[in-house]
Amino acid sequence: MNDEVKLLRKQLKSIDISGIEDKEVSETERLNYCAQISAVFPLLEKDIKKAMRDQILLNNEAEDLNKLTYGRGTCNGISLLYELWSAAKAEYESKIRDKEEFNKNEPIATLSI
């Protein structure tokens, strides 16, 4: 997420993904959550992008400021979920990648001396 969006959310008293994430879960629960999100992320991403595109098109047709503001809030909500789930996917992939780099059949070969 870029810093401009983060600042704008703060100024408008909107939550960001740090307010959504459950920080009181065990490492195993977090890994399971990230794995589940990662498994369905391609479907989620497709639906989120379609919803965002449709909402932006509706925003372009807004008849007054109230409708535009509501539509922009909808875009913010969609964007928050996308950020949350894409971060969970990236976290899972980095943890899996770290585990795959270690070859348990040749542990000595992986040590640098």
C-alpha positions in Angstrom: 0.0 0.0 0.0 1.4 3.4 -0.8 1.9 6.0 1.8 -0.6 8.4 0.3 -3.5 6.0 0.8 -2.3 5.3 4.3 -2.2 9.0 5.1 -5.6 9.6 3.5 -7.2 6.8 5.5 -5.7 8.3 8.7 -7.0 11.8 7.9 -10.5 10.5 7.1 -10.6 8.4 10.3 -10.7 5.1 8.3 -9.2 1.8 9.4 -6.2 0.3 7.7 -5.2 -3.4 7.6 -3.4 -3.1 10.9 -6.8 -2.6 12.4 -8.3 -5.7 10.8 -5.5 -8.2 11.4 -6.0 -10.5 14.4 -2.8 -10.1 16.4 -3.8 -12.5 19.2 -3.4 -15.8 17.3 -0.8 -18.4 17.6 1.9 -18.8 14.9 0.2 -22.0 13.8 -3.2 -20.4 13.5 -1.7 -17.5 11.5 0.0 -19.9 9.2 -3.2 -21.9 8.7 -5.1 -18.7 8.0 -2.5 -17.5 5.5 -2.5 -20.9 3.8 -6.3 -20.9 3.4 -6.3 -17.4 2.0 -3.4 -18.3 -0.3 -5.4 -21.3 -1.6 -8.4 -19.3 -2.6 -6.7 -16.0 -3.4 -6.8 -16.4 -7.2 -10.6 -16.6 -7.0 -10.8 -13.8 -4.4 -8.5 -11.5 -6.5 -10.7 -12.0 -9.6 -13.9 -11.2 -7.7 -12.3 -8.2 -5.9 -10.9 -6.7 -9.1 -14.3 -7.1 -10.8 -16.1 -5.5 -7.9 -13.6 -2.6 -7.8 -13.9 -2.0 -11.5 -17.7 -2.1 -11.4 -17.7 0.3 -8.4 -15.4 2.7 -10.1 -17.7 2.8 -13.1 -20.6 3.5 -10.9 -18.7 6.3 -9.2 -18.2 7.9 -12.6 -22.0 8.1 -12.9 -22.6 9.5 -9.4 -25.3 12.2 -9.5 -24.2 14.0 -6.4 -21.5 14.2 -3.7 -23.3 11.8 -1.3 -23.4 9.0 -3.8 -19.8 9.6 -4.8 -18.7 9.6 -1.2 -20.6 6.4 -0.5 -19.0 4.8 -3.6 -15.5 5.9 -2.6 -16.1 4.3 0.8 -17.1 1.1 -0.9 -13.9 1.2 -3.0 -11.9 1.7 0.3 -13.6 -1.3 1.8 -12.9 -3.5 -1.2 -9.3 -2.2 -1.2 -8.8 -3.0 2.5 -9.8 -6.6 2.0 -7.6 -6.9 -1.1 -4.6 -5.6 0.9 -5.3 -7.9 3.8 -5.6 -11.0 1.8 -2.8 -10.3 -0.6 -0.5 -9.6 2.4 -1.6 -13.0 4.0 -0.8 -14.7 0.7 2.6 -13.1 0.5 3.3 -14.0 4.1 2.4 -17.6 3.5 4.5 -17.8 0.3 7.5 -16.3 2.0 7.3 -18.8 4.9 6.9 -21.8 2.5 9.8 -20.5 0.4 12.0 -20.3 3.5 11.2 -23.9 4.4 11.8 -25.1 0.9 15.3 -23.6 0.7 16.5 -25.9 3.5 17.3 -29.3 2.1 16.9 -31.7 5.1 18.6 -34.5 3.1 21.8 -32.4 2.8 22.0 -30.2 5.8 25.8 -29.9 5.8 25.8 -28.6 2.2 23.5 -25.7 3.1 25.8 -24.4 5.8 28.2 -21.7 4.8 31.6 -21.9 6.5 
